[in-house]
């Protein structure tokens, strides 16, 4: 499913909201990330900086 979403994102140049608990998936698809804990934003920024 992930390759399909990446292709759609790239071909149509549209923003997406992708929700996942898997950091590997997120880093594969996202440019920008919000990290939530108990419904509150605890981190946000470029995906490559938050992947660690």
GINORWO-V59316 format. One record per backbone hydrogen bond with DSSP energy under -0.5 kcal/mol. NH is the residue of the N-H (numbers start at 1). CO is the residue of the C=O. If there is no record, write none. Layout:
nh | co
NH | CO
NH | CO
This chain:
nh | co
5 | 1
6 | 2
7 | 3
8 | 4
9 | 5
10 | 6
11 | 7
12 | 8
13 | 9
14 | 9
18 | 16
23 | 21
26 | 22
27 | 23
28 | 24
29 | 25
29 | 26
30 | 26
33 | 45
35 | 43
36 | 34
37 | 40
40 | 37
42 | 35
43 | 35
45 | 33
47 | 31
49 | 46
50 | 46
51 | 47
